[in-house]
Amino acid sequence: MRPSSASSASSASSASSADQAAPRGPYRRGLRFLWRRWPVVARLAIWSVLETGQTFLTGYALAHALDDGFLDGNEATGLGWLGAAALGVVIAAYGTGQVYRAVADLVEPLRDTLVRQVVGRGLREADGAAVSRLTQQVEIARDTFAGLVMVSRSFVFTAVGALIGLFSLDPLLLLVVAPPLLAGIGLFVATLRPLARRQEEFLVADERLAGQLGVVCPGLRDVAAAGAEEGVAEDLDRDVAREYATAGALARWGILRTAALAVGGQLPLVLLLATAPWLLDRGVTPGALVGALAYVTQALLPALHNLVHGLGASGSRLAIVLRRLTWDPPAVSPDAGEGAAAEGGTATEAPAPVAALDLSSLTFAYGPHAEPVLRDLGLTVAPGEHLAVVGPSGIGKSTLAGIVAGLLAPDAGDVRVGGLPVRGEEAVGRRVLIPQEAYVFTGTLRDNLRYLRADAVPERELLAAAEAVGLAPLAERLGGLDASLVPAELSAGERQLIALTRAYLSAAPLAVLDEATCHLDPVAESRAERAFAARPGGTLVVIAHRISSARRADRILVMDGAHALCGRHDELLERSPLYRDLNGAGDWGEESATSHPPLALRDPYRVDPVPRPGLPGDRGHVVAHRSVGQMEAARDLGDRGAPGGE
């Protein structure tokens, strides 16, 4: 069902965009950051050696306290070794204090670097998320980086101290403990990158679902008023399923992280206990065995636990935040789209303007076995254009409005608003739908009018919009912009005026009026439609319920189920019998007492004949695109009069 238009627009050619260069990974940037600050890193390592010494004394002093002291009957020697271990704890505490100072010297430059990048991008690109990045994401990056430095440093120096201690007590102890420890570390390192990807996928899915719920929940009444429950539910179901899938993948990789902890931290303990008789038979002393158990339980296992849970979760979080903070989109060439001179002096052709609305091979049916309501419909609406859609009742006009608004998904074809996929997040703010049943919520008139605006709306703008659409007399009668509204006390027409003004104030360039003025009189309807058509940069699509709406449009889409025609009013009068019937513009004789054109009621077009001049109206023969039994307003028929004086 592709409309042929006398003023058809040329189809936009597809343009290829340059591939974006992938940003450097956060790991490489992190290594470069540390390399530039090697004096601070060296100071951090020097103070961390004290922690290695304390870890070494944990098992070594305990082993000698038993073997050379208590088990040998020399309590003073045993207490001396325990005192040395206690002294090691005091010295390590002092070293830890110096470590925190070194970490601060390492972390604060990172914060300063990120702040400069965020502020610079905000100034260059008017980045609306710069405040969030400054106040939240930068602080998250700083705190997470500090935690990672502490956890990683602690594990490295603790593990070194424990392994040296095991070797000093007896190399056989190192032979039992080292292999499972290294295997656990290797398994954990192998899961880091996949786990980071799964973590980011989960966070993105969670943010998307939260964003969708943040939009849908406050607007549940709007969803119900527009009859969009099924479409909204399908979108939310997809987002929930996506988050469920990413959470499952994250959990599966989390199992491997737990396995790494079990292999590297708990398996050495089991092996020491299982091989204790074998070790004692080969000369390992009881004190050395107890010291080895102390190394595993008091040093290696806690350090590995902190590493797995700290680096596994916080590391992924830091990588994601840094990627968002430091990634810069590729710069656009200043010559792009400006017809810059090419080689040989030939000017580059400027890109074609993006259509406000573009339908391509659109097909839609209410069910897999139902007859399509729309079939292979193609249409292009230019920015600033005023299009009216007319046709018999049930032909698919409101369905088309729902698809353009993104409430219904087509079975085939492509729908783009401003060059963007109609159901994508970026297109949401580029169109606004005003349905027949206008929604007004309890609150002030001001709150209702600025509902679709995220920014503060000046009062003069609210008053100007009310004057343009025709709401000003009603607003004055209600008591001004701060008057409280009780929706049940408003008439259907008054609610429509409020909803129309609300949509007029929105930033969406495309407005779709789906019989949104059906409860207004023709004068009020004309004023509202002309206001929308005159919006700067605005495009208007009207699902017309009066033929006068079509006459005001730049172009008219006539839908009749078999095919569609699109053109100007005078062109369609010549080319479309259905449109002539809708206008009552047939050539009939003055003396004829029958309907003209001479068609039977409920003809194949599903159009009742329009009364000719002087033909008595019987409330059964009405204009085609309204249901039988509803009369048109006076002076709105083709003969400039109303049948029977109605």
Sequence and secondary structure as in RCSB ss.txt:
>XXXX:A:sequence
MRPSSASSASSASSASSADQAAPRGPYRRGLRFLWRRWPVVARLAIWSVLETGQTFLTGYALAHALDDGFLDGNE
ATGLGWLGAAALGVVIAAYGTGQVYRAVADLVEPLRDTLVRQVVGRGLREADGAAVSRLTQQVEIARDTFAGLVM
VSRSFVFTAVGALIGLFSLDPLLLLVVAPPLLAGIGLFVATLRPLARRQEEFLVADERLAGQLGVVCPGLRDVAA
AGAEEGVAEDLDRDVAREYATAGALARWGILRTAALAVGGQLPLVLLLATAPWLLDRGVTPGALVGALAYVTQAL
LPALHNLVHGLGASGSRLAIVLRRLTWDPPAVSPDAGEGAAAEGGTATEAPAPVAALDLSSLTFAYGPHAEPVLR
DLGLTVAPGEHLAVVGPSGIGKSTLAGIVAGLLAPDAGDVRVGGLPVRGEEAVGRRVLIPQEAYVFTGTLRDNLR
YLRADAVPERELLAAAEAVGLAPLAERLGGLDASLVPAELSAGERQLIALTRAYLSAAPLAVLDEATCHLDPVAE
SRAERAFAARPGGTLVVIAHRISSARRADRILVMDGAHALCGRHDELLERSPLYRDLNGAGDWGEESATSHPPLA
LRDPYRVDPVPRPGLPGDRGHVVAHRSVGQMEAARDLGDRGAPGGE
>XXXX:A:secstr
   EETT                  HHHHHHHHHHHTHHHHHHHHHHHHHHHHHHHHHHHHHHHIIIIIITTT H
HHHHHHHHHHHHHHHHHHHHHHHHHHHHHHHHHHHHHHHHHHHHHHHHHH  TTHHHIIIIIHHHHHHHHHHHHH
HHHHHHHHHHHHHHHHHHH HHHHHHHHHHHHHHHHHHHHHHHHHHHHHHHHHHHHHHHHHHHHHHGGGHHHHHH
TT HHHHHHHHHHHHHHHHHHHHHHHHHHHHHHHHHIIIIIHHHHHHHHTHHHHHHTT  HHHHHHHHHHIIIII
HHHHHHHHHIIIIIHHHHHHHHHHHH       TTTTTT B GGG B        SEEEEEEEE SSTTS  SEE
EEEEEE TT EEEEE STTSSHHHHHHHHTTSS  SEEEEEETTEETTSHHHHTTEEEE SS    SEEHHHHHT
TT SS   HHHHHHHHHHHT HHHHHHHTSTT EE GGGS HHHHHHHHHHHHHHSS SEEEEESTTTTS HHHH
HHHHHHHHTSTT EEEEE SSHHHHHHSSEEEEE SS EEEE HHHHHHH HHHHHHHT     TT  S SS   
TT TT       TT    SSS  TTS TT    TT STTSS GGG 
